[in-house]
Amino acid sequence: MHVGGGFGVKGSRKPLKIGTYLKVVFHDIDPKTLERKPNAPVEASFVVGNSTNQSSSLGAFKSDVPGGLFVTYPFDPTYRIMIDQVSKGVVTLAVARKQGGVALPITIETDVEEVVDGKRKRSPKTALEFLDCTRGYLQDYLKDLPN
């Protein structure tokens, strides 16, 4: 299986709203041909302690990428969850492939810059870039709020 995706902050101008999103892309890999076949999950959420934020989902939609699922969440507390996990260098997701099925845990080491000879080179670079990018996005977004 090949897994991809992303997460972040998204807002709209009219009406003025802001929220967070999680995008997960699954592709099954044929062991004979190594071809990828899109196979989108049906649920995706952030793991928080012994639970997830699935119950706060505002909706799940087919992604613009084959095999992808796009899930939206309210800004708070999901933004705090993302910031906390990215800052610690590990983001943990729960992703279900079938309705009512068991969620697969997916751990993303956001502090791994590269892997050389099986050894991980760690750096805060990704976390700092994510924090800087979302801060800039929020500052730009907030300047449009009515006084």
N, C-alpha and C positions, 0 to 999 in steps of 0.2 A: 504494500500500500504506500502511496505517495501522499503526503499531507502538506497543504499550503494554506495561505490566508493572511489575515491581518486584523487589527483592531484599532480603534481610535475614537475621535470626537467628530461629530457632524452636526451642522446646524442649518436652519433655513431662515431666510430673510422675511418671507411673507407666507404664513405668519412667523413671527420671530420665536423660534424654538431651538433648543439645543439638546442633544442626547449623545449616546455612545453606541458603537456597533462592534460586532464580532463577525468576521467572515472566515468560514472554514471550507476548504476545498479538499475533497477526497478523490483519489484516482486509484482504482485497483490495478495491479500490475499482473499481466498474464505471465506466468512463469516460463512458458515455452517461447513466447515471442518478445517478452519484455515491453509489450505495448501497454499504454495506459488507457484505462476505460473509466470515464467519469462515473462516480457513484456518490452522489451528494448525501450528507447526513440529514437527519430530520430534526435534530435538536443540537444546540451547542450553547455552552455557558461557561462562566468562570467558576473555578472551585475556590471556595472561601472556607477555610477550616475543614470541617467535616460535612459541608453542605455546598450548594451552588447558588448562583443568582438566577436560576432558570425561572423561578416564580415571578420575577420582576420583568420578564421579557415583554416587550410591547408588540412583538410580532416577528415571525420568521418568513423569509421570502427566498425564492430562487435567486441565486446570484447571477451576475452578468458573465460569470465564468462557468463553463460546463463542470458539473460535479461540485458546485459551490452552494453554500447556504449563507444567507445574510440575516443576522439577528440584531434587532434594535433593542436598546435598553434606555431607561431614563438616565439622565446625567448623573444623578446622585442616587445610590452610592457607587455605581459601577465605575465612574471615573476614579474615585478613591481606591477602588480595588485594583484597577489597572496601574495606577501610579505606584501603589504599595508593592505590587508584584514586580513590575519593571525595575523599580529601585532596588529590590532585593536580588534581581538577576534571574528570577524564575517565575514564569507565568504558567499556571496550571489550568487546563480546560477539561470539561467533561463533554464528550460528544457521542450522541446515540446515532447509530446507523439505521435503526428501525424503530417505528413508533412503539413505545412501551418496552423497548429493548434495553439492555444494559448499556450504560454510558461508558465509553472508553476514556480512561484518563490520558491526557496528552500534556506532557511537560515540555516547555520551551525554555531553554537556557538563554536568556536574552543577553547575558554577559559574555557569551562565547564569540570571540571575534573571528577565530579560525581554528581548524584542527589540523595539526601537522604530526604525522607518524602516530596517530591515535591520541595525541596529547592536546588538550584544549588550552588555547591561549585566551585568557579572560581579560576583559576591559570594560570600564563603565561607559564607553563611548556610545553604545546603542541607547542605554538608559538616558544619558545626557541629551542625546539628539531627540529622543522621543519627548522628554520633558520640555525641551526648548521649543520643539515644533508645536506641541499642544498648547504651551503657554502663549506662543505667538498667535496661534489660531484663536484662542479664547480672548486675548486682548483685542484682536481685530473684530471679533464678533461682539464683544461687550461695548465697543465704542458706538455701535448702532442702537443700543438700548435707549428707549426714551428716558429723559431725566425725571 
